[in-house]
Amino acid sequence: MAPPNKKLKTCPDPENVSHHQTVPDEVWISILSFLPPFSLCSMSKTSHRFNRLSRDPTLWTNLTIDWQSIKNHTTSVEGIINRSTKIKSMTVRIRTRPFELEPVDGLQIVMIVKKAKSTLTSLTFSPEIALGNNAIAKLGTMTNLTSLELAGDWLKTAGVKEISNLVKLEKLKMPGAEQVIPKDLKDLFSQLTNLKLVDISDCKKGASDMVVTALAQNNPHLEYLDLDGCELVTGKSLNVVAEKCPKLNHLSLACCYEQINDPAMLKIATSCPQLTYISLGLSIITDVTLKQLAINCPNLSFVNLFGCFNITERGMGEL
């Protein structure tokens, strides 16, 4: 009796197999991570598999959206944020041609952003997006934020007060806040006590010795401080920075003019040995400061001395 016929296993015809089917999910997820959000959404429409892969939460931890998309495709943007269940970082920008300005609806932008407030820890608004004070005030409920970066053009007392609710902040950049007053910033830095990076450059009326003193006294782990253009800051508060913030590695004091002198900078040089960046443009320091920086700050890699007319070639040689 002849043995029954057995079905033989055959290899699939390679010409009938899509190459993407042979690539493991984790490899595809790594590839998809390089796509911007709207391209990722388009990719999700090409097959059931890519629809599933494109929804992987790890692809939606860092998100960049623009004002034009928020304005013209609000529902799509909301859909993207709703699927971003593990989003950690968001950047909001604006697509404009050079030297072209476009008005934005700050409240609409913030309401979109707040849909991610339960997981969002880092929020950046590009400098072209100058949020109104009312819109900034709405950010006060985003209490998981550890990093906030925004233009301070329209920031006023009410907005500063709401930012003070973000007690987890470690990084705060709000340059150009010319409408705030010293009390606003003093109260802010009395509430925020975990700051490591602060940029309040060009806060011409608000950044005073009282403000910088409060900042230094309440934030001993401060590493980065930008006070460019803050003409009310003097050596008095810089002495407090030197005493309270030994981890400081970035200090920018350009355009603070006569207030930045040798006594203040000598204290900084001797108390902040981790400095790698210092900007002293248009100050009245002399070679004495340069000598101490050279002796006490071995990791110093950037020094701005533009317009420091009391510096000599010999002093430059110290560096």
C-alpha positions as CSV (number, residue, x, y, z in Angstrom):
1,M,0.0,0.0,0.0
2,A,1.5,3.3,-1.0
3,P,2.0,5.9,1.8
4,P,-0.4,8.8,1.9
5,N,0.7,12.0,0.2
6,K,2.1,14.5,2.7
7,K,1.8,18.2,2.3
8,L,5.2,19.7,1.9
9,K,5.9,23.1,3.4
10,T,7.0,25.5,0.9
11,C,8.8,28.8,1.2
12,P,6.7,31.8,0.2
13,D,7.5,33.3,-3.1
14,P,9.7,36.4,-2.2
15,E,8.1,38.3,-5.1
16,N,4.7,38.1,-3.4
17,V,5.9,39.2,0.1
18,S,6.1,42.9,1.0
19,H,9.5,43.6,2.4
20,H,8.1,45.7,5.2
21,Q,6.3,42.7,6.6
22,T,9.6,41.0,7.4
23,V,10.8,44.0,9.4
24,P,10.2,43.6,13.2
25,D,7.8,46.1,14.9
26,E,10.6,47.6,17.0
27,V,12.7,48.4,14.0
28,W,9.7,50.1,12.3
29,I,9.0,52.1,15.4
30,S,12.6,53.3,15.5
31,I,12.3,54.4,11.8
32,L,8.9,56.1,12.3
33,S,10.4,58.1,15.2
34,F,12.1,60.3,12.7
35,L,8.9,61.4,11.1
36,P,7.1,64.7,12.1
37,P,3.6,64.3,13.5
38,F,1.6,65.0,10.3
39,S,3.8,62.6,8.3
40,L,3.3,60.0,10.9
41,C,-0.5,60.5,10.7
42,S,-0.3,60.1,6.9
43,M,1.8,56.9,7.3
44,S,-0.8,55.5,9.6
45,K,-3.4,55.6,6.7
46,T,-1.3,53.3,4.5
47,S,-2.0,49.9,6.2
48,H,-3.5,48.3,9.3
49,R,0.0,47.5,10.5
50,F,1.3,51.1,10.2
51,N,-1.9,52.4,11.7
52,R,-1.2,50.2,14.8
53,L,2.5,51.1,14.9
54,S,2.0,54.8,14.5
55,R,-0.1,54.8,17.7
56,D,2.8,53.6,19.8
57,P,3.0,56.1,22.7
58,T,6.8,56.2,22.4
59,L,6.4,58.0,19.1
60,W,4.5,60.8,20.7
61,T,6.7,62.0,23.6
62,N,8.2,65.0,21.8
63,L,5.8,67.2,19.7
64,T,6.3,70.3,17.6
65,I,3.2,72.1,16.3
66,D,2.8,75.4,14.6
67,W,0.2,78.2,14.8
68,Q,-0.9,77.7,11.2
69,S,-1.9,74.1,11.9
70,I,-3.7,75.1,15.1
71,K,-5.6,77.8,13.2
72,N,-6.4,75.9,10.0
73,H,-6.5,72.2,11.2
74,T,-7.7,72.5,14.8
75,T,-9.4,69.1,14.9
76,S,-6.4,67.3,13.5
77,V,-4.0,68.9,16.0
78,E,-6.4,68.0,18.9
79,G,-6.4,64.4,17.6
80,I,-2.6,64.3,17.6
81,I,-2.4,65.5,21.1
82,N,-5.2,63.2,22.3
83,R,-3.2,60.2,21.0
84,S,0.0,61.5,22.6
85,T,-0.7,59.8,26.0
86,K,2.9,60.0,27.1
87,I,3.9,63.4,25.7
88,K,6.7,65.0,27.7
89,S,7.9,67.9,25.6
90,M,6.1,70.3,23.3
91,T,7.3,73.2,21.1
92,V,4.9,75.7,19.5
93,R,6.2,77.7,16.6
94,I,5.0,79.8,13.8
95,R,5.8,79.4,10.1
96,T,6.6,82.8,8.6
97,R,8.8,84.2,6.0
98,P,11.8,86.3,7.2
99,F,10.7,89.7,8.6
100,E,7.0,88.7,8.2
101,L,4.8,88.9,11.3
102,E,1.5,87.1,11.7
103,P,-0.8,87.8,14.6
104,V,-1.7,84.7,16.7
105,D,-4.6,83.8,19.0
106,G,-2.7,83.1,22.2
107,L,-5.7,81.8,24.1
108,Q,-6.5,79.3,21.4
109,I,-2.8,78.1,21.4
110,V,-2.8,77.7,25.2
111,M,-6.1,75.8,25.2
112,I,-4.6,73.3,22.7
113,V,-1.4,73.0,24.8
114,K,-3.3,72.4,28.0
115,K,-4.8,69.2,26.6
116,A,-1.5,67.6,27.3
117,K,-1.0,69.1,30.8
118,S,-1.3,65.7,32.7
119,T,2.0,64.5,31.2
120,L,3.8,67.5,29.7
121,T,7.0,68.6,31.5
122,S,8.7,70.8,29.0
123,L,6.9,73.6,27.0
124,T,8.6,76.0,24.6
125,F,7.0,78.8,22.6
126,S,9.2,80.1,19.8
127,P,10.2,83.8,20.1
128,E,7.9,84.8,17.3
129,I,4.9,83.8,19.4
130,A,4.3,86.6,21.8
131,L,1.5,85.4,24.0
132,G,-0.7,87.9,25.7
133,N,-0.8,88.2,29.4
134,N,-4.2,86.5,29.7
135,A,-3.0,83.6,27.7
136,I,0.2,83.2,29.8
137,A,-2.0,83.3,33.0
138,K,-3.7,80.2,31.7
139,L,-0.5,78.3,32.0
140,G,-0.6,78.4,35.8
141,T,-2.5,75.1,36.1
142,M,0.2,73.1,34.2
143,T,1.9,72.2,37.4
144,N,3.9,69.2,36.0
145,L,6.1,71.6,34.0
146,T,9.8,71.5,34.8
147,S,10.8,73.7,31.8
148,L,9.0,76.8,30.4
149,E,10.3,79.0,27.6
150,L,8.4,82.0,26.2
151,A,8.8,85.6,25.0
152,G,8.0,88.0,27.8
153,D,6.9,90.9,25.6
154,W,3.3,91.1,27.0
155,L,3.9,89.5,30.4
156,K,2.5,91.5,33.3
157,T,1.8,91.0,37.0
158,A,-1.1,88.6,36.6
159,G,0.9,86.4,34.3
160,V,3.9,86.3,36.6
161,K,1.7,85.4,39.5
162,E,0.3,82.4,37.6
163,I,3.8,81.2,36.6
164,S,4.7,81.2,40.3
165,N,2.3,78.2,40.7
166,L,4.7,76.1,38.6
167,V,6.8,75.1,41.6
168,K,8.5,72.2,39.8
169,L,10.2,74.5,37.3
170,E,13.9,73.9,36.9
171,K,14.2,75.9,33.7
172,L,12.6,79.3,33.1
173,K,13.3,81.5,30.1
174,M,11.2,84.7,29.6
175,P,13.4,87.3,28.0
176,G,12.1,90.8,27.1
177,A,9.6,91.1,30.0
178,E,9.8,94.8,30.1
179,Q,6.4,95.4,31.6
180,V,7.0,93.5,34.9
181,I,8.1,95.3,38.0
182,P,10.7,94.2,40.7
183,K,8.0,93.0,43.1
184,D,6.6,90.7,40.5
185,L,9.9,88.9,40.0
186,K,10.8,88.9,43.6
187,D,7.6,87.1,44.5
188,L,8.1,84.7,41.6
189,F,11.6,83.7,42.7
190,S,10.5,83.4,46.3
191,Q,8.0,80.7,45.2
192,L,10.1,78.9,42.6
193,T,12.9,77.1,44.5
194,N,14.1,74.4,42.1
195,L,15.5,76.6,39.4
196,K,18.7,75.6,37.6
197,L,18.4,77.8,34.5
198,V,17.0,81.3,34.4
199,D,16.9,83.8,31.5
200,I,15.3,87.2,32.3
201,S,17.4,89.2,29.9
202,D,16.1,92.6,28.9
203,C,13.7,92.8,31.8
204,K,14.9,96.4,32.1
205,K,12.4,97.6,34.7
206,G,11.9,94.4,36.6
207,A,15.3,92.7,37.2
208,S,16.8,94.6,40.1
209,D,19.2,93.7,42.9
210,M,16.2,92.7,45.1
211,V,15.1,90.2,42.4
212,V,18.5,88.7,41.8
213,T,19.0,88.4,45.5
214,A,15.7,86.5,46.0
215,L,16.6,84.2,43.0
216,A,20.0,83.3,44.4
217,Q,18.8,82.8,48.0
218,N,16.0,80.5,47.0
219,N,17.8,78.6,44.3
220,P,21.2,77.3,45.4
221,H,21.4,74.8,42.5
222,L,21.4,77.6,39.9
223,E,23.7,76.8,37.0
224,Y,22.7,79.2,34.2
225,L,21.8,82.9,34.6
226,D,21.2,85.4,31.8
227,L,20.8,89.0,32.9
228,D,21.8,90.7,29.6
229,G,20.5,94.2,29.5
230,C,19.3,94.3,33.1
231,E,20.7,97.7,34.0
232,L,19.4,97.7,37.5
233,V,21.5,94.8,38.6
234,T,24.7,95.8,40.5
235,G,27.5,94.1,42.3
236,K,25.4,94.0,45.5
237,S,23.2,91.2,44.2
238,L,26.0,89.5,42.3
239,N,27.8,89.0,45.6
240,V,24.8,87.1,46.8
241,V,24.9,85.0,43.6
242,A,28.5,84.2,44.2
243,E,27.8,83.2,47.8
244,K,24.7,81.2,47.3
245,C,25.2,79.6,43.8
246,P,28.5,77.8,43.7
247,K,27.4,75.5,40.8
248,L,27.0,78.4,38.4
249,N,28.6,77.6,35.0
250,H,26.9,80.2,32.7
251,L,26.7,83.9,33.6
252,S,25.7,86.6,31.1
253,L,25.8,90.2,32.1
254,A,26.3,92.0,28.7
255,C,25.0,95.6,28.6
256,C,24.7,96.0,32.3
257,Y,27.3,98.8,31.9
258,E,28.9,100.5,34.9
259,Q,27.2,98.3,37.4
260,I,29.5,95.4,36.5
261,N,32.9,96.1,38.0
262,D,35.9,94.4,39.5
263,P,34.7,94.0,43.1
264,A,31.6,92.1,42.0
265,M,33.3,90.0,39.4
266,L,36.2,89.1,41.7
267,K,33.7,87.5,44.1
268,I,32.1,85.6,41.2
269,A,35.5,84.4,40.0
270,T,36.6,83.1,43.4
271,S,33.2,81.5,44.4
272,C,32.1,80.0,41.1
273,P,34.9,77.8,39.9
274,Q,32.7,75.8,37.5
275,L,32.1,78.7,35.2
276,T,32.5,77.8,31.5
277,Y,30.7,80.8,30.0
278,I,30.8,84.5,31.0
279,S,29.6,87.5,29.1
280,L,30.7,90.9,30.3
281,G,30.3,93.1,27.2
282,L,30.3,96.9,27.8
283,S,31.2,96.5,31.5
284,I,33.9,98.5,33.3
285,I,36.0,95.5,34.5
286,T,39.8,95.6,34.3
287,D,42.6,93.1,33.9
288,V,42.2,92.3,37.6
289,T,39.0,90.4,36.9
290,L,40.5,88.5,34.0
291,K,43.4,87.4,36.1
292,Q,41.1,85.9,38.7
293,L,38.9,84.2,36.2
294,A,42.0,82.6,34.6
295,I,43.2,81.4,38.0
296,N,40.0,80.2,39.5
297,C,37.9,79.0,36.5
298,P,40.0,76.4,34.7
299,N,37.0,75.2,32.5
300,L,36.2,78.7,31.1
301,S,35.7,78.3,27.4
302,F,33.8,81.5,26.4
303,V,34.4,85.1,27.4
304,N,32.7,88.1,25.9
305,L,34.6,91.3,26.5
306,F,33.1,93.4,23.7
307,G,33.3,97.1,24.5
308,C,35.3,96.5,27.8
309,F,37.7,99.4,27.2
310,N,39.5,99.1,30.5
311,I,41.0,95.7,29.3
312,T,44.5,95.7,28.0
313,E,46.4,93.2,25.8
314,R,48.3,92.1,28.8
315,G,45.1,91.3,30.6
316,M,43.8,89.3,27.6
317,G,47.0,87.3,27.8
318,E,46.0,86.1,31.3
319,L,43.2,84.1,29.7
